[in-house]
Amino acid sequence: MGVVLLKNLFAYGQPTGAGIITSSSKAHHKTRSYEKGLDGSCVIATSVSSGDLESQGSTGRHTPTDPETPCNSKSWLRGAWTALTGFRPTPRMISDAIIGLADGMTVPFALTAGLSSLGSTRIVQLGGVAELIAGMISMGVGGALGAKAESDGFKAKMADTLKLVLGSSADAVDLIHETLQPYGFDLDARNVISDQLRQSSDKMVDFLIRFHYQEKEPDSSRPWSCGLTIGLGYGVGGLIPLIPYFCVGVHEVFLALYISIGVMAVTLFLFGYTKTVLLAEQDCEKSTWKAFKGGLWMLGLGGGSAAIAVGAVYGIQMASPALEH
């Protein structure tokens, strides 16, 4: 039984507690698990009872059309995006885009709102564009360096694990037992699995990396994709509050400010709502209110940042005459 379960672990990934919903059917003596696939889709793993484990195989895979599948009702938005574009973004790409868009829509918006108190759209245009370009570069470079550090950290962890396996196999076996024990493997099953893994240092290293340290090798293009996604996200988000200032006269800065506030109020709310929907794990009924709160939170964050920036500029202007004297 231990060997069969070990094969399933390597074939389908670790059944971690997070993100798994299990239900039991006494009539069929099965346990149904909902897991995330590598592409973020939902897959169903059906495990039969231990008495039939060896004879029937431990896992059956089905398409996510099962009515019990929580992924069926997750987010129509994700399905619509995939249907329209033919492209399904990975969770990491969504996370990078959110980082860039969130900063892009809050920092330049607060800056332009603060500069508006100076009374010239020209100042807002120049200051906003300069900040936008600098922000895109700094955010993109920061994202790329962070992803590079993540890749270097994984390589170092691989080297340390290989050193452990080759130098102290007993300690490596202890880690295997420590990894398997929370999932109900008895001592005999753990011994069988550890004996199988000891026959190959590569398999033992792979097992420890995937299931004990729970790490996954980053894609080789991750630094570039991360930097570009964050940088472009910042540019797109930061351009939105700047557009009204290019559509009015030089002295109509407050008209542009009011338009920018209205546009950003809608944009920030929609961004927060959409972000929550894209990342939601609950079904649609439960996630609607959460998505609405996410929109309000993003609106409050951006609006609060802009209000603080405007207040700071007004405060400096009021203090300037006193400082001159």
C-alpha angles and dihedrals in degrees: 000000000000092000092051092051091046090055090051091050091055093042099048107018133248118321094227118183095240115088096008123118117190130192131178129221111201093193093061099024092230135138115213119205127190112210136173116251123218091266093051094257123131120255128182122227113194115196120193123218119284091255092063097033098102096041101044103029122251103253136043121187123213136177117263093256094101109122090227093058110114089206091068092072100031106104131342087192093066091048092048091050092051092047094050099042103025087225126109112199117218120241089251092055091049090049092050092048091050091052092051096043094045093053092040094054097044107038100045090039091054091045095050091046090052094046090050089074088069089069102234129100089202091064091048092049095050095041093044096049092046091051092044094054093044091047093051091052096045095044092046094048091045092051092048093049091048092051090047090053089050090053092048090049091053092051090050091050090050091051093048092048093049089049090051093049094048096040104037113017091169091063090047090052090051089055090051091052090046090052096048100041097077089058095060101260110154122222095266093052091047091050091051092050095045091049090052092049094047089065090072125035090199092057091046092051090047091050094050094046095048102037109021101036091025094217130145126205109255118235114263091237092049096105093053096042092046093050094046094046095049094042095048091044090054091049094049093046094045094048094061098070091043098056097078091057090061092052100058138057125278094259096040092083095131092052087054089047092054091047090047091050091051093046093046093046090059094039095049092049093048091046093051092045094048093044091054092047093050093051098036118122096188126086119269096263093055096039098052094079091041090052090049090052089048089056092049091048092053091046091051093047095051094040092048092050091051092048091051091049093050092047091049093052092047089048092052091048092051092047094047097080091049091050092050091056 
